[in-house]
Amino acid sequence: MQRRIASVSAGTGGLRSRLGVGDAELSVGYNEGYVEIESFATRDYAQVTGTELGDDRTITTRLTFDQQLGDRAVLRGAFTNAEIRYLETINQDPTATYRQRLQSVASELDLMPTRFLTLTAGLSSDAATTDEAGGREPLGRKDGLGWRVGATWFVPSQALRLHASASERRRFPALRELYSGALGRFQPNPELRPETAHSAEVGVTMQRAAFDLQVVAFTQRIDDAVVRTTLANRRFFRFNRDRFTSHGLEATGGTTLGRLALRGDVTWQRARLTDATITDAAFRRPEDVPQVFGSLLASGRVGGGVDALARLRSLGDTRCTNGDALERQAGATAVDLGLERTWFGAGLFRRLRGTLQVENALDRAIYDKCGLPQAGRTLRVGLTLG
């Protein structure tokens, strides 16, 4: 597996007008990867029975702006366009080409009727257009509207912020969900419908000189949720369930102890599937959704302008479908270690940050998807300008 990622961005900085201060930023990202997957006859991995070669490329353009409208209102907006191309070669078959365009336009208005109260309302329009489908009939364009409302109340005497929000958005199935057979492991389903997510949350944030803490209670309902099942021919098949629901609590916080900075987060959730065809209560718990997960990051200066960091990432148990049975897939904890240094100069090189990281240093198997672990021990070297 190989992956190349690049991005560039530019902005106007703060510009003053009769309405107030505003700014705009344009960013372009390039993400290209190559993957080779092999299937084997037995678990000794001696005889290759099939190969899949995948070559993907995504070019993303994003324009954002915000503009003051007097002293008590701020208008924000964003436009995102992603051009996706995927080339798939299975065994000796001709290469199949897939192309999809994802677009999103959103705008949000913040109103401040008092110094301590902010009201927010926003609208969005999302669309997905499949131009090529590997020789199959393209899906054409699918679109939908979304919205968000929220409120934040600041209590200065207690250094507290109380906040609540509700929203609705749509997610369109990805090319791999619609068309990929994954070396015969999946039965493609180009009839997948978009998911519609309804979310609401309420929380409190405390910020003091020595620490900060945020606790949020959330609920989410996804209509037409995309899940998978096992067919009689032992292939996996993605299809739309009636509903996916998740309720839970998440907490994030941080503090500083001398030269050591600590930051952590933890999430507890109860996720269930609702469908008239589900008769076994065990199958109401969805695959690949842990009930608890979190992380802890420690960082500090070690000398010579170099900062060291150590992070623990923990994922709880998940469920995994194996044939007609739902099995437990054990969670694990990964350790990331790294060094970082920042140099300051002038012009284009006014700020240069270099990083060296070893992710999953203990090479633990952590599963995001059933039977598909995250990357093992990984070395990352990076330079960031600006």
GUDRENDO-700259 format. One record per residue (C-alpha): residue in one letter; x, y, z. Coordinates in pm, whole numbers, plus 50000, padded with zeros to 5 digits. Example, Ala and Ser with C-alpha at 12.3 -4.5 7.8 and 13.67 -1.06 7.14 Angstrom:
BEGIN
+---+-------+-------+-------+
! r !     X !     Y !     Z !
+---+-------+-------+-------+
! A ! 51230 ! 49550 ! 50780 !
! S ! 51367 ! 49894 ! 50714 !
+---+-------+-------+-------+
***
This chain:
BEGIN
+---+-------+-------+-------+
! r !     X !     Y !     Z !
+---+-------+-------+-------+
! M ! 50000 ! 50000 ! 50000 !
! Q ! 50129 ! 50346 ! 49908 !
! R ! 49981 ! 50690 ! 49974 !
! R ! 50086 ! 51042 ! 49869 !
! I ! 49921 ! 51346 ! 50022 !
! A ! 49979 ! 51717 ! 49950 !
! S ! 49790 ! 52034 ! 50027 !
! V ! 49827 ! 52408 ! 49976 !
! S ! 49620 ! 52695 ! 50113 !
! A ! 49611 ! 53073 ! 50090 !
! G ! 49402 ! 53337 ! 50261 !
! T ! 49331 ! 53707 ! 50251 !
! G ! 49380 ! 53768 ! 50621 !
! G ! 49150 ! 54011 ! 50799 !
! L ! 48998 ! 54273 ! 50566 !
! R ! 48803 ! 54569 ! 50701 !
! S ! 48489 ! 54711 ! 50540 !
! R ! 48189 ! 54913 ! 50651 !
! L ! 48025 ! 54591 ! 50766 !
! G ! 48322 ! 54482 ! 50979 !
! V ! 48618 ! 54245 ! 50950 !
! G ! 48606 ! 53953 ! 50706 !
! D ! 48843 ! 53702 ! 50552 !
! A ! 48849 ! 53420 ! 50296 !
! E ! 49068 ! 53113 ! 50252 !
! L ! 49118 ! 52875 ! 49960 !
! S ! 49275 ! 52531 ! 50003 !
! V ! 49349 ! 52252 ! 49754 !
! G ! 49433 ! 51898 ! 49858 !
! Y ! 49573 ! 51604 ! 49657 !
! N ! 49542 ! 51248 ! 49784 !
! E ! 49666 ! 50956 ! 49574 !
! G ! 49710 ! 50594 ! 49672 !
! Y ! 49783 ! 50248 ! 49542 !
! V ! 49682 ! 49924 ! 49707 !
! E ! 49735 ! 49559 ! 49621 !
! I ! 49513 ! 49296 ! 49786 !
! E ! 49564 ! 48921 ! 49762 !
! S ! 49334 ! 48635 ! 49855 !
! F ! 49466 ! 48294 ! 49956 !
! A ! 49338 ! 47940 ! 49937 !
! T ! 49411 ! 47857 ! 50304 !
! R ! 49521 ! 48030 ! 50621 !
! D ! 49885 ! 47931 ! 50569 !
! Y ! 49890 ! 48205 ! 50300 !
! A ! 50087 ! 47987 ! 50058 !
! Q ! 49866 ! 47983 ! 49747 !
! V ! 49735 ! 48308 ! 49598 !
! T ! 49389 ! 48266 ! 49446 !
! G ! 49318 ! 48624 ! 49340 !
! T ! 49457 ! 48977 ! 49327 !
! E ! 49299 ! 49320 ! 49330 !
! L ! 49488 ! 49634 ! 49230 !
! G ! 49340 ! 49969 ! 49325 !
! D ! 49459 ! 50313 ! 49218 !
! D ! 49268 ! 50605 ! 49369 !
! R ! 49305 ! 50982 ! 49335 !
! T ! 49107 ! 51256 ! 49509 !
! I ! 49146 ! 51630 ! 49442 !
! T ! 48964 ! 51847 ! 49694 !
! T ! 48902 ! 52222 ! 49664 !
! R ! 48759 ! 52415 ! 49957 !
! L ! 48671 ! 52785 ! 49984 !
! T ! 48567 ! 52933 ! 50319 !
! F ! 48483 ! 53285 ! 50433 !
! D ! 48349 ! 53473 ! 50732 !
! Q ! 48221 ! 53830 ! 50749 !
! Q ! 48105 ! 54047 ! 51035 !
! L ! 47763 ! 54206 ! 50986 !
! G ! 47782 ! 54486 ! 51237 !
! D ! 47858 ! 54427 ! 51604 !
! R ! 47618 ! 54141 ! 51671 !
! A ! 47625 ! 53908 ! 51370 !
! V ! 47878 ! 53700 ! 51176 !
! L ! 47808 ! 53524 ! 50845 !
! R ! 48016 ! 53217 ! 50753 !
! G ! 48017 ! 53009 ! 50439 !
! A ! 48199 ! 52724 ! 50268 !
! F ! 48209 ! 52548 ! 49932 !
! T ! 48376 ! 52208 ! 49890 !
! N ! 48429 ! 52011 ! 49569 !
! A ! 48595 ! 51666 ! 49558 !
! E ! 48685 ! 51489 ! 49233 !
! I ! 48736 ! 51116 ! 49292 !
! R ! 48881 ! 50867 ! 49044 !
! Y ! 48930 ! 50499 ! 49119 !
! L ! 49090 ! 50239 ! 48889 !
! E ! 49022 ! 49877 ! 48982 !
! T ! 49189 ! 49568 ! 48830 !
! I ! 49076 ! 49225 ! 48952 !
! N ! 49289 ! 48927 ! 48847 !
! Q ! 49335 ! 48954 ! 48469 !
! D ! 49012 ! 49144 ! 48401 !
! P ! 49027 ! 49478 ! 48216 !
! T ! 49076 ! 49780 ! 48441 !
! A ! 48746 ! 49937 ! 48549 !
! T ! 48724 ! 50316 ! 48593 !
! Y ! 48502 ! 50486 ! 48849 !
! R ! 48450 ! 50861 ! 48882 !
! Q ! 48247 ! 51054 ! 49137 !
! R ! 48208 ! 51421 ! 49229 !
! L ! 48105 ! 51533 ! 49576 !
! Q ! 47994 ! 51893 ! 49632 !
! S ! 47876 ! 52080 ! 49938 !
! V ! 47766 ! 52442 ! 49989 !
! A ! 47691 ! 52566 ! 50340 !
! S ! 47624 ! 52894 ! 50515 !
! E ! 47583 ! 52975 ! 50884 !
! L ! 47476 ! 53290 ! 51069 !
! D ! 47573 ! 53372 ! 51429 !
! L ! 47354 ! 53623 ! 51613 !
! M ! 47453 ! 53773 ! 51949 !
! P ! 47149 ! 53935 ! 52110 !
! T ! 47352 ! 53986 ! 52431 !
! R ! 47721 ! 53970 ! 52518 !
! F ! 47676 ! 53626 ! 52670 !
! L ! 47431 ! 53457 ! 52431 !
! T ! 47497 ! 53338 ! 52073 !
! L ! 47232 ! 53186 ! 51847 !
! T ! 47333 ! 52994 ! 51534 !
! A ! 47139 ! 52882 ! 51226 !
! G ! 47273 ! 52727 ! 50907 !
! L ! 47173 ! 52558 ! 50581 !
! S ! 47365 ! 52326 ! 50351 !
! S ! 47321 ! 52157 ! 50015 !
! D ! 47511 ! 51834 ! 49939 !
! A ! 47533 ! 51644 ! 49612 !
! A ! 47705 ! 51336 ! 49470 !
! T ! 47740 ! 51270 ! 49098 !
! T ! 47867 ! 50936 ! 48965 !
! D ! 48000 ! 50991 ! 48612 !
! E ! 48161 ! 50651 ! 48549 !
! A ! 48073 ! 50321 ! 48713 !
! G ! 48317 ! 50066 ! 48579 !
! G ! 48109 ! 49989 ! 48271 !
! R ! 47781 ! 49980 ! 48462 !
! E ! 47503 ! 50237 ! 48434 !
! P ! 47613 ! 50555 ! 48618 !
! L ! 47390 ! 50671 ! 48902 !
! G ! 47385 ! 51033 ! 48790 !
! R ! 47326 ! 51305 ! 49048 !
! K ! 47181 ! 51266 ! 49397 !
! D ! 47139 ! 51564 ! 49629 !
! G ! 46981 ! 51676 ! 49954 !
! L ! 46950 ! 51965 ! 50198 !
! G ! 47075 ! 51990 ! 50554 !
! W ! 47038 ! 52232 ! 50846 !
! R ! 47180 ! 52316 ! 51187 !
! V ! 47061 ! 52528 ! 51481 !
! G ! 47241 ! 52595 ! 51807 !
! A ! 47281 ! 52819 ! 52109 !
! T ! 47570 ! 52904 ! 52344 !
! W ! 47534 ! 53080 ! 52679 !
! F ! 47846 ! 53209 ! 52854 !
! V ! 47851 ! 53241 ! 53233 !
! P ! 48159 ! 53456 ! 53302 !
! S ! 48141 ! 53432 ! 53681 !
! Q ! 48191 ! 53054 ! 53661 !
! A ! 48402 ! 53043 ! 53340 !
! L ! 48133 ! 52817 ! 53194 !
! R ! 47979 ! 52780 ! 52851 !
! L ! 47650 ! 52597 ! 52811 !
! H ! 47580 ! 52487 ! 52456 !
! A ! 47324 ! 52288 ! 52260 !
! S ! 47267 ! 52210 ! 51893 !
! A ! 47062 ! 52000 ! 51652 !
! S ! 47129 ! 51918 ! 51287 !
! E ! 47036 ! 51708 ! 50987 !
! R ! 47278 ! 51599 ! 50710 !
! R ! 47299 ! 51343 ! 50432 !
! R ! 47581 ! 51103 ! 50346 !
! F ! 47608 ! 50952 ! 50000 !
! P ! 47753 ! 50599 ! 49964 !
! A ! 48114 ! 50588 ! 49847 !
! L ! 48221 ! 50424 ! 49522 !
! R ! 48360 ! 50119 ! 49704 !
! E ! 48033 ! 50072 ! 49893 !
! L ! 47833 ! 50085 ! 49570 !
! Y ! 48043 ! 49883 ! 49328 !
! S ! 48339 ! 49698 ! 49480 !
! G ! 48333 ! 49318 ! 49487 !
! A ! 48657 ! 49304 ! 49692 !
! L ! 48789 ! 48986 ! 49531 !
! G ! 48454 ! 48813 ! 49550 !
! R ! 48403 ! 48887 ! 49920 !
! F ! 48127 ! 49142 ! 49855 !
! Q ! 47818 ! 49148 ! 49638 !
! P ! 47802 ! 49505 ! 49494 !
! N ! 47483 ! 49703 ! 49552 !
! P ! 47452 ! 50018 ! 49335 !
! E ! 47098 ! 50065 ! 49469 !
! L ! 47219 ! 50191 ! 49807 !
! R ! 47028 ! 50499 ! 49920 !
! P ! 47187 ! 50800 ! 50094 !
! E ! 47191 ! 50798 ! 50473 !
! T ! 47016 ! 51081 ! 50660 !
! A ! 47167 ! 51171 ! 50999 !
! H ! 46970 ! 51354 ! 51269 !
! S ! 47190 ! 51468 ! 51559 !
! A ! 47142 ! 51661 ! 51882 !
! E ! 47372 ! 51739 ! 52171 !
! V ! 47388 ! 51942 ! 52490 !
! G ! 47701 ! 52011 ! 52689 !
! V ! 47902 ! 52226 ! 52925 !
! T ! 48256 ! 52359 ! 52888 !
! M ! 48472 ! 52487 ! 53175 !
! Q ! 48791 ! 52680 ! 53108 !
! R ! 49017 ! 52774 ! 53398 !
! A ! 49380 ! 52885 ! 53411 !
! A ! 49502 ! 52539 ! 53514 !
! F ! 49270 ! 52314 ! 53314 !
! D ! 48979 ! 52287 ! 53073 !
! L ! 48699 ! 52030 ! 53064 !
! Q ! 48408 ! 51965 ! 52829 !
! V ! 48127 ! 51713 ! 52879 !
! V ! 47867 ! 51653 ! 52607 !
! A ! 47562 ! 51427 ! 52597 !
! F ! 47462 ! 51331 ! 52243 !
! T ! 47205 ! 51139 ! 52047 !
! Q ! 47209 ! 51042 ! 51681 !
! R ! 46963 ! 50873 ! 51451 !
! I ! 47058 ! 50761 ! 51099 !
! D ! 46772 ! 50669 ! 50868 !
! D ! 46849 ! 50425 ! 50585 !
! A ! 47174 ! 50332 ! 50761 !
! V ! 47417 ! 50135 ! 50542 !
! V ! 47511 ! 49805 ! 50708 !
! R ! 47625 ! 49464 ! 50583 !
! T ! 47500 ! 49108 ! 50605 !
! T ! 47614 ! 48767 ! 50482 !
! L ! 47433 ! 48610 ! 50186 !
! A ! 47372 ! 48240 ! 50128 !
! N ! 47673 ! 48230 ! 49892 !
! R ! 47892 ! 48355 ! 50184 !
! R ! 47945 ! 48696 ! 50026 !
! F ! 47900 ! 49014 ! 50224 !
! F ! 47625 ! 49249 ! 50108 !
! R ! 47572 ! 49614 ! 50199 !
! F ! 47214 ! 49737 ! 50222 !
! N ! 47001 ! 50002 ! 50392 !
! R ! 46857 ! 49931 ! 50738 !
! D ! 46559 ! 50123 ! 50869 !
! R ! 46749 ! 50305 ! 51142 !
! F ! 47072 ! 50329 ! 51341 !
! T ! 47062 ! 50502 ! 51680 !
! S ! 47341 ! 50602 ! 51915 !
! H ! 47320 ! 50772 ! 52255 !
! G ! 47614 ! 50854 ! 52473 !
! L ! 47846 ! 51083 ! 52658 !
! E ! 48184 ! 51222 ! 52562 !
! A ! 48437 ! 51408 ! 52774 !
! T ! 48752 ! 51596 ! 52673 !
! G ! 48994 ! 51787 ! 52890 !
! G ! 49347 ! 51898 ! 52947 !
! T ! 49582 ! 52038 ! 53209 !
! T ! 49944 ! 52149 ! 53249 !
! L ! 50177 ! 52010 ! 53514 !
! G ! 50498 ! 52210 ! 53500 !
! R ! 50649 ! 52142 ! 53156 !
! L ! 50414 ! 51851 ! 53091 !
! A ! 50085 ! 51908 ! 52906 !
! L ! 49816 ! 51641 ! 52929 !
! R ! 49507 ! 51608 ! 52710 !
! G ! 49258 ! 51327 ! 52696 !
! D ! 48918 ! 51225 ! 52565 !
! V ! 48678 ! 50937 ! 52624 !
! T ! 48345 ! 50843 ! 52468 !
! W ! 48077 ! 50605 ! 52593 !
! Q ! 47790 ! 50514 ! 52363 !
! R ! 47505 ! 50269 ! 52319 !
! A ! 47441 ! 50195 ! 51952 !
! R ! 47155 ! 49984 ! 51814 !
! L ! 46997 ! 49891 ! 51480 !
! T ! 46622 ! 49907 ! 51429 !
! D ! 46466 ! 49698 ! 51152 !
! A ! 46155 ! 49486 ! 51128 !
! T ! 46364 ! 49198 ! 50988 !
! I ! 46594 ! 49179 ! 51294 !
! T ! 46449 ! 48915 ! 51526 !
! D ! 46764 ! 48828 ! 51723 !
! A ! 46842 ! 49092 ! 51988 !
! A ! 47215 ! 49017 ! 51957 !
! F ! 47215 ! 49147 ! 51600 !
! R ! 47071 ! 49481 ! 51705 !
! R ! 47419 ! 49586 ! 51813 !
! P ! 47594 ! 49702 ! 51492 !
! E ! 47931 ! 49583 ! 51368 !
! D ! 48249 ! 49786 ! 51413 !
! V ! 48098 ! 50027 ! 51668 !
! P ! 48279 ! 50022 ! 52005 !
! Q ! 48088 ! 50112 ! 52321 !
! V ! 48390 ! 50293 ! 52466 !
! F ! 48702 ! 50451 ! 52312 !
! G ! 48943 ! 50729 ! 52400 !
! S ! 49296 ! 50865 ! 52401 !
! L ! 49551 ! 51033 ! 52628 !
! L ! 49826 ! 51264 ! 52499 !
! A ! 50129 ! 51385 ! 52699 !
! S ! 50370 ! 51641 ! 52553 !
! G ! 50652 ! 51855 ! 52682 !
! R ! 50974 ! 52038 ! 52598 !
! V ! 51285 ! 51819 ! 52620 !
! G ! 51547 ! 52079 ! 52524 !
! G ! 51689 ! 52244 ! 52215 !
! G ! 51343 ! 52363 ! 52114 !
! V ! 51228 ! 52003 ! 52068 !
! D ! 50892 ! 51883 ! 52202 !
! A ! 50832 ! 51516 ! 52276 !
! L ! 50491 ! 51351 ! 52276 !
! A ! 50346 ! 51018 ! 52381 !
! R ! 49988 ! 50913 ! 52309 !
! L ! 49771 ! 50619 ! 52407 !
! R ! 49478 ! 50532 ! 52177 !
! S ! 49233 ! 50278 ! 52313 !
! L ! 48941 ! 50109 ! 52140 !
! G ! 48691 ! 49887 ! 52317 !
! D ! 48543 ! 49558 ! 52204 !
! T ! 48339 ! 49547 ! 51883 !
! R ! 48111 ! 49294 ! 51715 !
! C ! 48201 ! 49113 ! 51395 !
! T ! 47986 ! 48898 ! 51164 !
! N ! 48140 ! 48561 ! 51084 !
! G ! 47899 ! 48373 ! 50862 !
! D ! 47566 ! 48366 ! 51043 !
! A ! 47722 ! 48432 ! 51385 !
! L ! 47804 ! 48760 ! 51557 !
! E ! 48142 ! 48734 ! 51727 !
! R ! 48328 ! 48953 ! 51974 !
! Q ! 48635 ! 49131 ! 51835 !
! A ! 48870 ! 49233 ! 52113 !
! G ! 48976 ! 49593 ! 52152 !
! A ! 49334 ! 49711 ! 52206 !
! T ! 49550 ! 50008 ! 52299 !
! A ! 49812 ! 50162 ! 52069 !
! V ! 50114 ! 50372 ! 52171 !
! D ! 50235 ! 50662 ! 51955 !
! L ! 50570 ! 50836 ! 52016 !
! G ! 50704 ! 51148 ! 51847 !
! L ! 50932 ! 51451 ! 51837 !
! E ! 50848 ! 51796 ! 51702 !
! R ! 51043 ! 52118 ! 51649 !
! T ! 50944 ! 52458 ! 51514 !
! W ! 51175 ! 52711 ! 51347 !
! F ! 51082 ! 53075 ! 51291 !
! G ! 51211 ! 53286 ! 51003 !
! A ! 51076 ! 53533 ! 50747 !
! G ! 50868 ! 53531 ! 50429 !
! L ! 50752 ! 53191 ! 50309 !
! F ! 50960 ! 53025 ! 50580 !
! R ! 50833 ! 53242 ! 50865 !
! R ! 50727 ! 52920 ! 51041 !
! L ! 50857 ! 52570 ! 50970 !
! R ! 50751 ! 52273 ! 51179 !
! G ! 50919 ! 51934 ! 51154 !
! T ! 50776 ! 51615 ! 51303 !
! L ! 50903 ! 51259 ! 51349 !
! Q ! 50650 ! 51006 ! 51477 !
! V ! 50627 ! 50633 ! 51535 !
! E ! 50261 ! 50537 ! 51540 !
! N ! 50144 ! 50212 ! 51698 !
! A ! 50497 ! 50157 ! 51831 !
! L ! 50400 ! 49823 ! 51993 !
! D ! 50245 ! 49700 ! 51667 !
! R ! 49904 ! 49619 ! 51818 !
! A ! 49617 ! 49491 ! 51604 !
! I ! 49337 ! 49750 ! 51626 !
! Y ! 49030 ! 49692 ! 51411 !
! D ! 48826 ! 49974 ! 51259 !
! K ! 48640 ! 49727 ! 51038 !
! C ! 48557 ! 49362 ! 51085 !
! G ! 48874 ! 49165 ! 51010 !
! L ! 49056 ! 49473 ! 50875 !
! P ! 49312 ! 49616 ! 51120 !
! Q ! 49460 ! 49963 ! 51118 !
! A ! 49818 ! 50004 ! 51002 !
! G ! 50079 ! 49842 ! 51224 !
! R ! 50398 ! 50014 ! 51334 !
! T ! 50427 ! 50326 ! 51112 !
! L ! 50704 ! 50585 ! 51079 !
! R ! 50592 ! 50935 ! 50979 !
! V ! 50817 ! 51228 ! 50884 !
! G ! 50661 ! 51564 ! 50809 !
! L ! 50742 ! 51929 ! 50737 !
! T ! 50481 ! 52206 ! 50759 !
! L ! 50528 ! 52560 ! 50625 !
! G ! 50338 ! 52862 ! 50755 !
+---+-------+-------+-------+
***
